[in-house]
Amino acid sequence: MSIRTLLRRMIVGSPADPLVSWPRLLPGRVNIGSGTKVNLATLSARQPNGCSLSIGFNSNIEASLVLERASARIVIGSRTHVGGGTLLAAASSIEIGDDVLIAFEALVMDHNSHSLKFRERQHDVRDWIQGNKDWSTVATAPVKISNKAWIGVRAVVLKGVTIGEGAIVGAGSVVTSDVSPWTIVAGNPARLIRPLTDEERTLSE
């Protein structure tokens, strides 16, 4: 536990237990597998109706999980790590597979947040203050991060992207298009660096 976390708990008390508070937020729509650690993570649902969260077993989740609108879903597999300061923001669907590593302060989002047209976003702040948002003008598309992928520190994965099995995304990269399985990409926008070698793809016996 970091000194910052310890001091915060000493001053304001321990945070609510996610295993208790999350099912209250999304009754019947939270599934967390055995051995999974989520006590450093946070979950919020702006429009909880129909939203769902599923996490497999033996995963370690330290991220902020945000379900932006009704019926949004986040699915995280087993033996997966999502680091502190990372934000998963789902208005539609974010799916993360098994044995995935996502480093700290990454951003994964399946939407544009706002319309490209000013006339359609000019009242967004006012609407937020009033607890409303018109999602009909915002582009959304599901994100999938496949099994065994590794997302580097402060990488950004944007809407509609599928990251293939075993792919590696370099630190600070901005991913705007699909990443082929077992390749390394990096940059802004992320581009192919090279395929992974047969040795780099080999599973342990």
Order of alpha helices (4+ residues) and beta strands (2+ residues): alpha-alpha-beta-beta-beta-beta-beta-beta-beta-beta-beta-beta-beta-alpha-alpha-beta-beta-beta-beta-beta-beta-beta-beta-alpha
